Amino acid sequence: MTESGGGNEASNIVRTVQKANAPDLSPKEGLSLRHNFSWTFVGNIIYGASQWAMIIAIARFGSPVMVGEFALAVAFVTPIFALTNLQLRSIQATDASNLYDFGHYLGLRILSTFGGIICIIGGVLFAGYTLWIALIILSMGLAKAIENISDVFYGLQQQHERMDAVATSKIVRGPLSLLGLSVTIWATQSIAWGIVAIAVCRLLVLMTVDIPIGRYRLRDLQDNPTIKGPKPIFDRRTLMQLAWLAFPMGLVTMFISITTNIPRLILESASDTYTLGLFAAIASLMAVGEQVNTALGQSAAPRLARLYERRYIREHRILALKLISVGVLLGIVGIAAAAGLGRLLLSMIYSPEYADYANVFVIIMIAALCAYVSSALGYTLTSLRRFWYQTSVSVATMAITVIASLVLIPPYGIEGAAWTIVVAFTIQIPLKVIAIVRITGISIMRPAHV
């Protein structure tokens, strides 16, 4: 999938804010929107490619069964952490009024991550998995827990529009984790040890990159060179207030995660781990275009929040529509690539046995188009900081996805799982549009003047 069209559209997005009548809304210590996008794009491309290459490495050095075990662990762990993490990074990034200190976010993330680990242990015991699958899931939980601590440091940098720091961490973390996984699987033929290697690599990056850069940013923001390090603040009352503010976003993330992973869990139950591995590998190709989409969304989120907070509605609307247009463009390119080169791409990227599922690849790219548009709308909705609206959208989406999974996957297998993803992302688009219209009180197709 090519992304040159997305890059040109991205430049137009940057010019939109620069040419707007609104004053410069960047923090004085932050980078420009253009520079933030450039850094985020590069960081996401390298990190996303590394994540994608992990699936390829498991398929090459292991087997589709190992890919399926990896996907099962991700599907089990992700919804739990999605809830307990409360999507604090989005809350941080859009905290234009600096209502909470970084220490509050760090303290709440530490407590919520510990809670997530406890839930994973309980879930594994309740589910009655074999010891081997339980070890794989617990290893994935450890790797995710470390990643979650890094994420709150990313929120600090994103809030102050210093995406260069986030990109630097991802540029180091992605390839290092890929190397650790690949070497370990090649040497041990064990997916569990491969995931442990990922956890070790993530811990190294947290200690040597994220925390030191975070310390430097806090010193710069507070103009205090004596700060020794980022410290969590465990003020009970404040953390409870922050947790209540973030709780709907935690629900949103959990419901989104469940929506994403339910088709995989039902597919594994209806068929086997081998089929799940094939599906997971093909579905991972959605991440190619998502790197552009995410880079734009993360770079624009703080700016969107400030524009709306200061009621520059017209500029807020234009920037949001530009984000949506990039999603549409990326989706069209992906569908064209899958339709024309599907068999060749699957055979080259994975192995010839995947080429027989080129039709599934096309369906996945249709889902990708809907996902990119939904993601752009999601960043816009988050910038409005009316988080309970997103909860209702996510609940409706999850309910429809569960129904679609039960109807489509048992009789149609892997194709049914692909169409279920299409349904899940398609339904989100009108629901998010309606929420945005209700919050702003104006039609999104007619920019309002300040």
N, C-alpha and C positions, 0 to 999 in steps of 0.2 A: 504494500500500500504506500503510495507516495503522499508526501505531506507538504509539497511545495505550495499548493493552493492554500492550505491552511496557514502557511507562513506569511503569504501576502495579505491574507485577511487579518492576520494577527497584527501586522503593521498598521492596517487601517483602524483597528481597535485602539491602538496606542495613540494615533493621531486624533481620534475622537475626543478623548479627554483633554489632550493638549490644546486643541482648538476651541474647546468649550468656553462659554462665557464665565463659568465658575472660576473662582480663584484657585491657585495651586493648593491642592489638598494633601500633598505628600508631607509626612513628618520631616522635619529639617534634617534628621539623621538618616533618612531613607533614600533609596535609589529611585530613579524615574521608573515609570511604568514600563517603558521600553527595555530598560536594563533588567528590571525584575522578570519580565517575560523571557528575555534571552537566557538569563541564568536558570530560570525554572524549566524552560524548554529543554535546555541541554541536560540539566540534572535529571529530569523526568525521563528523557529519552535513554540516557545511560542506565538509570535505575530500572526503568521498565524493560529495557532490552535484557538486563541481567536477570530480572524476574522471569521473563519469558524464556530465556536461555536455561533457566533451572529446569523447566519442564522438558526442554529438549535434552538436557544432560541426563535427566532421569530416564527419558525414553531411550537415549542412545546407550548409556552405560548400564541401565537397568532393564526395565520391561514395562509394558502397559499396566501390569498389575501394580508395580511400584508407583507409577503415575497415579493410579486409582487410590492407593493408600495415602499418598501425599494429598490428593484432592479431598479424600474423606476427612483427614485430619484438619485441613483448612476449613472445610464445611462445618465441622463440629465446633472448632475453637472460635471462629470469627463471629458468629452471632452473640456468643457470651461476652466477648470483649467489646463488641459493638455497643452493648447495653451499658456495661460497667464503665466504659471509657467516657461516656456522656458527650462524645464529640467535642471535647474541650478545646481542641485546636480551632475549630470554627468559632467558638465563643470568644476565644482570645483574639483571633484575627479581626473580628468585627467589633471588638470592645473599643470603639472610637473615643469613648469618654474616660477610659482607664478606670473603670469602676473597681477592679480588683488588681492586686499585685501579682507578680509572677509567682511568688512564693505560695500564694493561695492555689493557683492552678497546679503547681508542682505537688503541693501537699495532697490535693484532692486526687490527682492522677496516681500517686503512689498508693493511696488507700483503695481507690477503685481497681487498680491493677491487682492488688492483693486479693480483693474480693473476687475478681475474675478467675484467678488461679484456684481459689477454693471451689467456685462453681464448676470449673472444669473437672476437678478431682471428683466432686460429687456426681457430675453427669456421667463420667466414665464408669464409676461404680454402679450407678443406676442402670446404665444401658447394657451392662453385662457383656462388654466386648472381650475378646480374647486378650491374653496378657500382651501379645505382640502388638495388636492394634492399640491397646491402652498406652503402651510405651510410646508409640508413634504420636498419638494425640497429646500426651503430656509433654513430649519434646517440643511439639509445635506450640503448645501453650507457653513454654519457657521462652521460645524465640519471639513470640508475639508480645510477651510481657516486657522484654527488653526494648523492643521496637516502640512500645507505647510510651516509655519514658523518654526516648528520643523525640517522639512526636510532640511532647509538650514544650521542648526546646525549639522545635520548628515553629510552634505557635508564637513563641516570643519573637522570633525573627520575622515571621510573616506579619505580625501586628505592626511592626515598625518598618515594614516594606524593605527588609534586607534578605531577599530571597537568594542572594549569593551564598549566604551562610548555609541555608537549607540545601542548596544545590551541591555545595562542597561536600557536605555530609553524605548525600545520596551518591555522589560520584565515587566516593570511597567505599561506602557500604555495599552498594550493589555488586560491583565486580569482585570485591573481597568475599562476600557471601557466596557468590557463584563459584569462585575458586575453591572455597572450603567444601561446599556441597559436592562438587564434581570430583575432587580428589578423594574425598571420603567414600563416596559411593563406588568409585572405581576400585578403591583399595579394599573395601569391606563388603560390597554388595549388600549394604544395609541402608534402607531409607531412614531408619530411626537415627543411626549415627550421623547420617548426612544432615538431618535437621538439627541435631546437637551442634554440628559444625557451624551451621548458620547462626545459632544462638551465640556461640563463642565469638564469631566475627562481629555480630551486632554489638556485643558487650564491649569489644575493643574500640569500635567506632564511638560508642557513647562516652567512654572514658577519655579517649584521646582527641576527639573532634567536637562532639556536641556540648559537653560540659565546659571545656575551655573557651569555646567561642561564645557560649551563653554567658560565662563569667565576664568576658570582655564586653559584651553588649550591655550588660547591667551596669558595669562600671562607666561606660560611655553615657548611658541614659541618665544615671544618677550623678554623674560627674564626681565619682568617689573612687579613687584608685586603691583604697584600702579594702574594698570588698574582696573577700577571700574565695567566695564561691556561691553559686546559686543554692539557696537554702529553702526547704519547704516550710510553710507556715501552717501549723495545725491549730488554727483558731476555730473552735467548734461552731460558733454562731455564724461566722463568715463562710465557712465551708458548707454549712447547711444551706445558706442562702444561695451560694454559687451552685451547689448540687441541684437545688430546686429549679434554678434558672436553666441549668443544662439538661435536666432530666428529660424534657420532651425531645431534645436532640439525641439523647441516648436511646430513647425509644425509637426515634426515626432511624438511627443507624442500625439498631438491632432488627427492626422490621425490614429494612433494605437488605441486610445480610441474610435474614431468613428467606426473603423473596429470592435472593440470588442462589442460595444454597439448597433450598427445598427441592428444586428439580433434580439436583445432583443426588441428594439423599434418596429420593424416590426412584431415580434411575438405577442406583446401586442396589436398592431393595428389589426392584422389578427384574433386574437382569443380573449383573455381576460387577466385580471391581474392574475387570478388563474393559467392559463397555464404558464404565465411568471414566476410566483413564483415557480412552479415545475421545470421549466428549469433552473432558476437561482440557485436553491438549488443543483441540480445535477451538473451543470457546476462549482460550487464552489469547487468541489472535485479535480479539476485540481491543486488547490493551494497546495495540500499535497506535491507532488513531487517538485513543484516550489520553496518550501522553501530551499531545498538543492541546486537547481540550482541558486537561487538568492544569497544564502550565498557565493557560489563559485564565482559567477560573480562579486559581490560587493567587495569581498576580493581581487580578482585578477585584477580588473580594473585599480587601480593606478599602479600596477606592470607592466601590459601590456602596459600602456602608457609610462612608463619610458623605458621599453625595446625597444619599437619602436622609441622613441625619440632619443635614443643613438645608434640606428641601430643594436641592437642585434636581427636580424630578425629570426634567427633559433630558439632562445629561445622563442621569441614571438609566433612563429608558433606552437611550441610544446605545450606551455601552452594553446593556443587557441584550438588545437585539443583535448587536454585532457578535456577541458570544454565541448566540443561537445559530447565526448564519454560518459560523465556523463549524459547528456541529453537523449541520446539514451537509456542508461541502465534504467534510471528512467521511461521513456515512456514504455518500454517493460514490466517492472514490473507492471505498472499501467494497461495496457491492459489485462495482465494475471489475475490480481485481479478482474477486472470488468467482464471478461468473465466467470470466475469460481465462483465468489462469489457475483455477482452484486445484485441479488434480496435480499440476506441476508444482505448485507452491507447497502443498501438503506433503508430496513425495520428497521434495528437496529439504524442507524444514525438518520433518520428522522421519518417516520411512515409507516405503511403498504401500504398506498395509493401511495407512491413513488416507491414501488417495481415493479409495473406494467410497469415502464419505464426503466427496466434493459438494454434493447437494446440501449436506448439513452445513458446510462452510458458508454457502450462499445465505442460508437461513440465519446463521449466526451474524453475518454482516448486516442483514436487515435489522436484526436486534441491535446491532452496534449503532446504526443511524439513530434509532429511537433513544438509545442510551445516551448518546452524545448530546442530543437536544434536551433530554430530561436533566442531564447533569448541568447544562448551562442555566436552565430554569431553576435548578436547585441552588446554585450559587446566588442567583438573583433573589430567591425567596429567603435565603439565609441572611442576606445583607439587610433585609427589612426587620430582622430580629423579632419576629412574631413566631416563635418556635412551635407553638401548639398547632398551628396550621399544618406544619409539615408532618406532625404526628398523625393527623387525620388522613392525610394523603397516603402515608406509609401503611396505615392499617388497612385502608381500602385496597391498596395495591397488593398487600400480602394475602388478603382474603381471596382476591381474584386469582392470584398466582397458585394458591393451594388448590383451588377448584380446577384450574387449567392443568395443573400437574397430575391430579388424580384422573382427569378425563383423557388427557393426551398421551401421557407417558406409558402406562401399562399396555395399551394396544399398539402404540407406534414407536416405542423404544426411544432410540437416540434422536430420531427426527421429531418425535413428540416433545422431547426435552428442549430441543432448539426452538420449536414454535412456542413453547411455554415462556421462554425468555423474551420472545418477541411480544407476547401478550403483556408480560410484566412491565416492560419498559414503555410500551405504547400507551397503556392506561395511565401512566404517571403524567404524561404530557398535558392532557386537558385538565387533570386534577390540579396540577401546579399552576397552570394558567389561571384557572378560576380563583385559586388562593391569592395569587398576586393581584388580580383585578379587585378582589374584595378588600385587600389590605390598602392598596393605593387609592381605590375609589375611582379609577379612571381606566379607560381602555388602553391596553398595552400597544395597540396599533396606532394610537394617536398621541405622540409625545406632548406632554403638558408644558406650558411655559411657567417659569418661576414667578 
